[in-house]
Amino acid sequence: MPQRKTAAILVIGDEILKGTTRDTNSHFLCKRLHKLGVNIRKISVIGDDISEISREVQSASGAYDYVITSGGVGPTHDDKTYLGLAHAFTDQMQFSDEIRQAVNRFLPTYTAKKRAEGVGEGLEEAVRLATEKLCTIPKMSQLLWGTQKINGSLSTFPVVRISNVVALPGVPKFCERAFDELQDQLFPIEERQSLCFETLYTDLDEFDFSKKLTDLAAQFEDRNVQIGSYPELKNKFFKTKLTIETESSETMEAVVTSLRELLAGHIVYYDSHAWLDIVTKWKAFKKRKASENQIEFIQKLNEAESIVEEIVEKYPLEQIALSFNGGKDCTVLLHLLRLKVDEKYGPSTPIQGFHIMVEDQFPEATQFIIDAAKFYNIQVLEFPGPLKTGLAALKKTRPSIIPVLMGSRATDPNGKYMKTPVEWTDSDWPQVLRVCPILNWTYTDVWHMLRGLCVPYCKLYDQGYTSLGGRDNTVKHPALRIVSSDGREHYLPAYKLHNDAEERCNRSNI
């Protein structure tokens, strides 16, 4: 199998080195080149110095198959990339009529805009000098005209290439557009190296499996396999990301199988956008649980899904409302409702929701309601509590509401009065059909689903809170308190609570 092509990326600009501008181009180029099968071997950030640009270009051009520069190709005095290229290849500079023609196509619009802004004096001379600078390139340059993705026509402005060096603009929008338009020209499909990529996630720290991973990597050393391990300190669902790269699908299958065996019981099916493509992901989730022989849990999933589906099929959406206060239970229900609405109406269809406020509400809970509403396309109205008062306000605002979906469970203060998951409210209450699909779920079931699907949840649960009320009556759960050897205190996340019966021991009003 042929060797992979290599590349170097040279980021040019004093503003990068001074920290006044953030470099995003190298990150973009690395991702795109890697997908094309190109092995990025070097990234350099250099200033606007002709000699330094020349030295870096000379060195990289001789060492790698491709050299891509970013920055320093504009119309101002500090844009020196073309001069550096000419110096590197002992070339002379010359004016390009072809670039001038491209500039002329947008100059009238530019000058008209500047005059409309009140800029008149010295404009023509400034445009002349800028144009001369922009159009003066190394004599041996080849101009590359890419293909626009929108309509298939030629790009509006060319990119300069000398030998194996391609000079892209520094402005991220233009850099990315130029690369996209030139991608197939620079890297023809028939010449690309086919590569296989896979990513695995685990809830283990690197230290937990580093020795075994080293031994496993050694087993595949002669099969051109690269395994990367990257710790993640802030992600609530996984602790380590593993990347696998190889040229053979058979080898990839063998490596992934070995890694799954090494990490058995600790694989995380991470999803950063759990609210998208819910239907497909839901089926895959239940299939995984079936393969793990979690029969009782699957039955609860199916029962809850069936209840929500029956409501969505029986009632039009304008008659359905979801009670959503940002807690873990109603978050499960939000995901289930989004699942069935997506299935019947599509993901762009909004859901009606309402929030019955509590006194002294946690700001983190408020923020999560806002975030979840955006992710799950749910419109949330707010009403004062308690529950009976809030339902009355809901019926007054939305008289057509009939079924109200709630995340109540049998162990909840309000759920303990429910005999079945679907019941009408008592006669002295606002008349709604209370629908509690997860009535028979346990605390553990709730977390099993949330974390199994990587459903976003309120961050207070990761700080030791197991049940959320107001700030005046809710504390971190004492059973989750940990004191380190240096006397510092911290709390385990809510899903680490082992005794379901203690779920609400952190609430003083329950």
C-alpha positions in Angstrom: 0.0 0.0 0.0 1.4 3.5 -0.9 2.7 5.7 1.8 0.4 8.5 3.0 1.2 12.0 1.7 2.6 14.4 4.3 2.0 18.1 4.9 3.2 21.1 6.9 1.0 24.1 7.8 2.7 27.5 8.1 0.6 30.1 9.9 1.9 33.6 9.1 1.2 36.8 11.0 2.5 38.9 13.8 -1.0 39.2 15.2 -1.1 35.5 15.9 2.2 35.6 17.8 1.1 38.7 19.8 -2.2 37.0 20.8 -4.4 39.7 19.2 -5.9 37.2 16.8 -6.7 33.6 17.5 -5.5 31.0 14.9 -8.4 28.8 13.8 -7.1 28.0 10.4 -4.6 25.4 11.4 -7.3 23.5 13.3 -9.6 23.7 10.3 -6.8 22.5 7.9 -5.7 19.7 10.2 -9.3 18.3 10.3 -9.8 18.5 6.6 -6.4 17.2 5.6 -6.7 14.3 8.0 -10.0 13.3 6.5 -8.4 13.3 3.1 -5.7 10.9 4.3 -2.9 13.4 4.5 -0.5 13.0 7.4 0.1 16.5 9.0 3.7 16.4 10.3 4.3 20.0 11.3 2.6 23.3 12.2 4.6 26.5 12.5 3.5 30.0 13.5 5.8 32.6 12.1 5.8 36.4 12.0 5.7 38.8 9.1 9.4 38.6 8.4 10.4 37.8 4.8 13.6 35.9 5.8 11.8 33.8 8.3 9.0 33.0 5.9 11.6 32.0 3.3 13.5 29.7 5.7 10.3 27.9 6.9 9.0 27.5 3.3 12.4 26.2 2.0 12.6 23.7 4.9 9.0 22.5 4.7 8.9 22.3 0.9 11.8 20.0 0.8 10.6 17.8 3.7 6.9 17.3 2.9 4.6 16.6 0.0 2.4 19.6 0.7 3.0 22.9 2.3 0.0 25.1 3.1 0.5 28.7 4.3 -2.3 30.8 5.9 -2.1 34.5 6.2 -0.1 37.4 4.9 -1.6 37.6 1.4 -3.6 40.8 1.7 -3.2 44.3 0.3 -1.4 46.0 3.2 2.3 46.6 4.0 2.5 43.8 6.5 1.3 41.1 4.1 4.6 39.5 3.2 3.9 35.9 2.3 4.3 36.4 -1.5 7.7 38.1 -0.9 8.7 35.3 1.4 7.8 32.7 -1.3 9.7 34.6 -3.9 12.8 34.7 -1.7 12.5 31.0 -0.8 12.4 30.0 -4.5 14.9 32.7 -5.6 12.2 34.2 -7.8 11.3 37.7 -8.8 8.0 39.5 -8.2 5.7 40.6 -11.1 2.3 42.2 -11.6 -0.5 39.7 -12.4 -3.1 41.0 -14.9 -5.2 37.9 -14.2 -5.5 38.8 -10.5 -6.1 42.5 -11.5 -9.1 41.3 -13.6 -10.5 39.5 -10.5 -10.0 42.6 -8.3 -11.8 44.8 -10.9 -14.9 42.6 -10.6 -15.5 43.7 -7.0 -13.8 47.1 -6.9 -16.8 49.2 -8.1 -18.9 47.8 -5.3 -16.2 48.4 -2.8 -15.5 52.0 -3.8 -19.2 52.8 -4.0 -19.6 51.6 -0.5 -16.7 53.6 0.8 -18.0 56.8 -0.8 -21.5 56.1 0.7 -19.7 56.0 4.1 -18.2 59.4 3.4 -14.7 58.3 2.4 -13.7 60.2 -0.7 -10.4 62.0 -0.3 -7.4 59.8 -1.1 -9.7 56.8 -1.9 -8.5 56.3 -5.5 -4.8 56.4 -4.5 -5.3 54.0 -1.6 -7.2 51.6 -3.9 -4.4 51.8 -6.5 -1.7 51.0 -4.0 -3.7 48.2 -2.4 -4.4 46.7 -5.8 -0.8 46.8 -6.8 0.2 45.1 -3.6 -2.5 42.4 -3.9 -1.7 41.7 -7.6 2.1 41.5 -7.2 3.1 37.8 -6.9 6.2 35.6 -7.6 6.8 35.2 -11.3 6.8 31.4 -11.2 3.4 31.3 -9.5 0.5 29.2 -10.7 -2.9 30.6 -10.1 -5.4 28.1 -8.9 -9.1 28.8 -9.6 -11.3 26.6 -7.4 -14.9 25.5 -8.0 -17.6 27.1 -5.9 -19.7 24.5 -4.1 -22.9 26.4 -4.5 -23.2 26.6 -8.2 -20.2 24.8 -9.6 -18.7 28.0 -11.2 -15.1 29.1 -10.9 -14.1 30.8 -7.7 -14.1 34.6 -7.7 -10.4 34.9 -6.6 -7.4 32.7 -7.3 -4.9 31.1 -4.9 -1.2 31.2 -5.5 0.8 28.0 -5.7 4.6 27.7 -6.2 5.9 24.1 -6.5 4.2 22.2 -3.6 3.4 25.4 -1.6 -0.2 26.7 -1.6 -0.8 30.2 -0.1 -4.2 30.6 1.5 -5.7 33.8 2.9 -5.6 34.4 6.7 -9.1 35.5 7.3 -10.8 32.2 8.5 -13.9 32.6 6.3 -11.8 33.1 3.2 -9.3 30.5 4.1 -12.0 27.8 4.6 -13.8 28.8 1.4 -10.6 28.7 -0.6 -9.7 25.3 0.7 -13.2 23.9 0.0 -13.1 25.2 -3.5 -9.7 23.8 -4.2 -9.9 20.5 -2.3 -10.6 18.3 -5.3 -8.0 20.0 -7.4 -5.3 19.7 -4.8 -6.2 16.3 -3.6 -7.9 14.3 -6.5 -10.2 11.6 -5.2 -8.4 8.9 -7.1 -5.1 9.8 -5.4 -6.4 10.0 -1.8 -5.2 7.4 0.7 -8.2 5.5 2.1 -8.2 5.5 5.9 -10.5 4.1 8.5 -11.3 6.1 11.6 -13.1 5.2 14.8 -13.6 6.8 18.2 -14.5 5.1 21.5 -15.4 6.7 24.8 -15.0 5.3 28.3 -15.9 6.4 31.8 -12.4 5.2 33.0 -9.4 7.4 33.7 -6.4 6.8 31.5 -4.5 5.5 34.5 -7.0 2.7 34.9 -6.1 1.0 31.6 -2.8 2.7 30.4 -0.7 -0.5 30.8 -3.2 -2.7 29.0 -3.6 -0.1 26.3 0.2 0.0 25.8 0.3 -3.8 25.5 -2.7 -3.8 23.0 -1.1 -1.1 20.8 2.1 -3.2 20.7 0.1 -6.2 19.3 -0.9 -4.1 16.3 2.4 -2.3 15.9 3.2 -4.0 12.6 -0.2 -3.3 11.1 0.0 0.5 10.8 -2.4 1.3 13.5 -2.5 4.5 15.5 -4.3 4.6 18.8 -4.7 7.9 20.6 -5.8 8.4 24.2 -7.1 11.8 25.3 -8.4 12.6 28.8 -11.4 14.8 29.2 -11.7 16.6 32.5 -15.0 18.5 32.0 -17.3 16.1 30.2 -20.0 14.7 32.4 -20.5 11.5 30.4 -17.0 10.2 29.7 -13.4 10.6 31.0 -11.3 9.4 28.2 -11.6 9.5 24.4 -9.8 6.9 22.3 -9.1 7.4 18.6 -8.2 4.6 16.2 -6.8 5.1 12.7 -5.7 2.4 10.2 -5.7 1.7 6.5 -7.6 -1.6 6.7 -11.2 -2.1 7.7 -10.4 -5.6 8.8 -7.6 -4.3 11.1 -10.0 -1.7 12.4 -12.5 -4.3 13.3 -9.9 -6.3 15.2 -8.6 -3.3 17.1 -12.1 -2.1 18.1 -13.0 -5.6 19.2 -9.9 -5.8 21.4 -10.6 -2.3 22.9 -14.2 -3.2 23.7 -13.0 -6.3 25.5 -10.3 -4.2 27.4 -12.9 -1.6 28.4 -15.8 -4.0 28.9 -18.5 -2.5 31.1 -17.0 1.0 30.8 -17.8 1.9 27.2 -19.8 5.1 26.8 -21.8 5.7 23.7 -21.2 9.4 23.8 -23.5 11.8 21.9 -23.0 15.5 22.1 -26.4 16.2 20.4 -28.7 13.7 21.9 -31.8 15.6 20.9 -31.1 15.1 17.2 -32.1 12.0 15.2 -33.7 10.7 18.4 -35.7 7.9 16.7 -32.6 6.2 15.3 -30.7 6.6 18.5 -33.6 5.3 20.6 -33.7 2.1 18.6 -30.0 1.6 18.9 -30.1 2.3 22.7 -32.8 -0.4 23.2 -30.8 -2.8 21.0 -27.8 -2.3 23.2 -29.8 -2.9 26.4 -31.2 -6.1 24.9 -27.7 -7.3 24.1 -26.8 -6.7 27.7 -29.8 -8.7 28.7 -31.5 -5.8 30.6 -35.0 -7.2 30.1 -36.7 -5.5 33.0 -35.3 -2.1 32.0 -36.3 -2.6 28.4 -39.9 -3.4 29.5 -40.0 -0.1 31.4 -38.7 1.8 28.3 -41.3 0.1 26.1 -44.1 0.8 28.6 -43.2 4.5 28.9 -42.8 4.9 25.1 -46.1 3.2 24.5 -47.9 5.6 26.9 -46.5 8.7 25.3 -47.2 7.3 21.8 -50.8 6.7 22.7 -51.2 10.3 23.9 -49.5 11.7 20.8 -51.7 9.5 18.5 -55.0 10.3 20.3 -54.6 14.1 20.9 -53.5 16.9 18.6 -50.3 18.6 19.8 -52.1 21.9 20.7 -54.0 19.8 23.4 -50.9 18.3 24.9 -48.6 20.0 27.4 -45.5 18.8 29.2 -44.8 19.9 32.8 -41.1 20.8 32.7 -39.2 22.2 35.7 -35.7 21.1 34.6 -35.5 18.1 37.0 -34.2 14.7 36.0 -37.6 13.0 35.7 -39.3 15.5 33.5 -36.1 15.6 31.4 -36.5 11.9 30.7 -40.1 12.6 29.7 -39.1 15.5 27.5 -36.8 13.2 25.6 -39.6 10.6 25.2 -42.1 13.2 24.0 -39.6 14.6 21.5 -39.1 11.0 20.3 -42.8 10.4 19.6 -43.4 13.9 18.1 -40.4 13.5 15.8 -41.7 10.1 14.8 -45.1 11.5 13.8 -44.6 15.1 12.9 -40.9 15.6 12.4 -38.1 17.3 14.5 -39.1 20.8 13.5 -42.5 20.6 15.2 -42.5 22.5 18.5 -43.8 21.0 21.8 -45.9 22.9 24.3 -44.6 23.0 27.8 -45.1 24.8 31.1 -43.1 25.4 34.3 -44.6 25.7 37.7 -42.1 27.9 39.6 -40.8 27.3 43.1 -39.7 30.0 45.5 -36.0 30.8 45.4 -35.4 28.7 42.4 -31.8 27.7 41.6 -30.5 29.9 38.7 -28.8 26.7 37.3 -32.2 25.1 37.0 -33.6 28.2 35.2 -30.7 28.2 32.8 -31.2 24.5 32.1 -34.9 25.0 31.2 -33.8 27.7 28.8 -31.2 25.5 27.2 -33.4 22.4 27.0 -36.2 24.5 25.4 -33.8 25.5 22.7 -32.4 22.0 22.1 -35.7 20.2 22.2 -37.8 22.8 20.5 -40.2 23.2 23.4 -42.1 26.4 24.2 -42.2 26.8 28.0 -44.7 29.0 29.8 -44.2 29.9 33.5 -46.9 29.8 36.2 -46.7 30.3 40.0 -47.1 27.3 42.2 -48.1 25.2 43.9 -49.2 22.5 41.4 -53.0 23.1 41.7 -52.6 26.8 41.2 -50.2 26.3 38.3 -52.6 23.9 36.5 -55.5 26.4 36.9 -53.3 29.1 35.3 -52.4 26.7 32.5 -56.0 25.9 31.8 -56.9 29.6 31.8 -54.0 30.4 29.4 -54.5 27.3 27.2 -58.1 26.1 27.6 -57.6 23.4 25.0 -55.1 21.5 27.0 -56.3 18.0 28.0 -53.4 15.6 28.7 -50.6 16.9 30.8 -47.4 14.8 30.8 -45.6 14.7 34.1 -42.4 13.1 35.2 -43.9 11.9 38.5 -42.9 8.5 39.9 -44.6 6.4 42.5 -42.0 7.4 45.1 -42.7 11.1 44.5 -44.9 13.1 47.0 -47.4 13.7 44.2 -46.9 10.4 42.4 -47.8 8.2 45.4 -51.5 9.0 44.9 -51.5 7.7 41.3 -52.9 4.2 40.9 -52.1 4.0 37.2 -49.9 6.1 34.8 -52.9 7.8 33.2 -55.6 9.3 35.4 -57.9 12.4 35.5 -57.3 14.9 38.2 -59.8 14.9 41.2 -63.0 16.8 40.8 -61.8 19.8 42.9 -58.8 20.2 40.7 -58.5 21.8 37.3 -59.6 19.0 34.9 -56.6 17.6 33.0 -55.6 14.1 32.2 -52.4 13.4 34.2 -50.0 11.2 32.2 -47.1 9.8 34.1 -45.2 7.4 31.7 -42.4 6.7 34.2 -44.6 6.2 37.2 -43.1 2.8 37.9 -39.5 3.8 37.3 -36.8 3.9 40.0 -34.2 6.5 40.6 -31.7 4.2 39.0 -33.8 3.7 35.9 -33.9 7.5 35.4 -30.2 7.8 35.5 -29.7 4.7 33.4 -31.6 6.3 30.6 -30.3 9.8 30.9 -26.7 8.7 30.9 -27.1 5.8 28.5 -28.4 8.3 25.8 -26.2 11.2 27.0 -29.3 13.3 27.5 -28.3 16.8 28.8 -29.5 17.4 32.3 -29.2 20.2 34.9 -25.6 20.5 36.1 -26.7 20.7 39.8 -27.0 16.9 39.7 -23.2 16.7 39.1 -22.6 18.8 42.2 -24.2 16.4 44.6 -27.9 17.3 44.4 -30.2 14.3 43.9 -33.6 16.1 44.0 -34.2 19.7 43.2 -36.5 22.1 45.0 -35.8 25.7 45.9 -32.5 26.9 47.3 -34.1 27.4 50.7 -35.0 23.7 51.1 -32.5 21.8 49.0 -28.9 20.8 50.0 -26.3 18.5 48.5 -26.9 14.9 49.5 -24.9 13.9 52.6 -24.4 10.4 51.3 -22.4 11.8 48.3 -20.0 13.9 50.4 -16.4 13.0 50.1 -13.5 14.4 52.2 -10.1 14.1 50.7 -6.9 13.4 52.7 -6.1 17.1 52.8 -9.5 17.9 54.4 -11.1 19.3 51.2 -14.8 18.5 50.7 -16.5 17.6 47.4 -19.6 15.7 46.3 -20.1 12.8 43.9 -22.7 13.3 41.1 -26.3 12.2 41.7 -26.1 9.1 39.7 -23.5 7.7 42.2 -26.2 7.4 44.9 -26.7 3.7 45.5 -29.8 3.6 47.7 -32.8 4.7 45.7 -34.8 5.2 48.9 -32.5 8.1 49.9 -33.2 10.1 46.8 -35.0 12.9 48.6 -33.0 13.0 51.8 -31.5 16.3 50.6 -34.9 18.1 50.7 -36.2 19.5 53.9 -39.8 19.9 52.8 -40.4 16.3 51.8 
